[in-house]
Amino acid sequence: MTNFKLLIFFICAFTISVNAQIVISKPNLGFTQACASDSFNSYDVTFSFSPESALTGSNQFIIELSDETGDFSNPTTIFTSTAGSVTVSPATINFSLPTDTAGEAFKIRIKSTSPAATSSSSNTFAAYYKIQDSPYTINNLIETAVFCSGDSYLLTIDNPGAAINDSPLQYPSLTFNWYKETSETTSVFVAAGESLEVTETGTYFVETNYGSCTSDSFSNRVTVSEASSNETISSISSSLGNPYCHENGPTTLSAINGESYQWFKDGERINDATEQMYVTNESGNYSVIVDLGDCNATASIDLENNGFTSSIDVDDINRLGDDEVLIATISTSAMNPSYEWFRNGSSIPGAISNSYEISESGNYRVTITQSIGCSSVKEFLFNVTEQFPNVSQIPNLISPNGDGINDTWVIPQEYIGGTNTQVMIVSSQGKIVLDTVDYQNNWPMVIDVKDITPVYYYIITTPNNQTRKGSITVVK
């Protein structure tokens, strides 16, 4: 009887021992590479375990991350489940990467706590946390650089920080790769580091080293040339752009790297302006002479401070033919711009978009207003006249003063271009000032008024030799 009890005890002990063991499968990754950032950092891994009945109520599953070479000598715990929350196999767990993750050969593995077990490691994968993922500037955003013959030029990553430039130098863990363009779409690796000493002409840029992960963390291009004479041309950048908004404070003008500098404004030397950068809140034409050692570079910028740029796609004077319309369109860099269109000094109801369809003559004006950021206004003026208006009589008075009313000598359509009618205009001194069989209702294009009210004489001859004669008084 005693032997039978011992047998039962050993069978129970063996059963408990067997049930206290589980096997965890190799983790199956839900991704091929992990390119994390502050806007996305969520990854899935799926694994199986058996038997499910072996788990205790206190069990936790843990995800461990290797180092960048796949070694688990000092793993990082990146996820721990709540006790007893994962009980069904297979299981999928979501995790995030630490912000200092950077490498091409990471692995993960799964561990359980009760009972204790460890899976084999996953396939290797590239993983980077892109702590800085926006464009940044080098060479003070100056697109060109020059070095003297036999010398070199140092390209550096700018580090003003904050809103002006999200410099990656603010993040000590980051590394950088420099490249030289070989075509418009290809480039070659040159060197790694925070700066690059250039000894060969070409176009260079730098990217933050996020391995095989794509990123927006890269610099502007800089074209470096070798000076062909003792003095060569470079350029100047403005930290607030050009034009810049005076309401945002002064802008910083920057020149290329050199040994010494002298700044000028409107051709006049600026006293004590002998640094690589010059701060100003005044518009004007600024220039600088940069001493590069064995040669000099000069640069200039026409600085404006009106806040934004605009353009209009119509001429100052426009003519409309029969049934024609003119669409005037504004292009602008203004932030949240508002528009107002005017005809002959009066606001046009409902005309508040960046374009307006014109079907009648008049003097037009459009204003563009930027009311946020840098508050400023621009305006454009232009004139629209009918090409061949239908008039019944030949006028004997015109007033070419640019007001859009009676500016040119407009005659009936039976005499204008296309009717083969000869139109001749003669000054009071007998000089022929116009003689055409294709009159376009556009005289005078230019007139030099010496008398107070000069008088001209016209002779209109039709194809059937009918003649009309008279005088034209020009009133300014």
Secondary structure by P-SEA (a helix, b strand, c coil): caaaaaaaaaaaaaaaaaaabbbbcccccccccccccccbbbbbbbbcccccccccccbbbbbbbbccccccccccccccccccccccccbbbbbcccccccccbbbbbbbbcccccccccccbbbbbcccccccccccccccbbbbccccbbbbbbbcccccccccccccccccbbbbbbccccbbbbcccccccccccccccccccccccccccbbbbbbbbbccccccccccccccccccccccccbbbbbbcccccbbbbccccccccccccbbbbccccbbbbbbbcccbbbbbbbbccccccccccccccbbbbcccbbbbbbbbbcccbbbbbbbccccccccccccbbbbccccbbbbbbbbcccccccccccbbbbbccccccccccccccccccccccccccccccccccbbbbbbccccccccccccccccccccccccccbbbbbbbbbcccbbbbbbbbbbcc
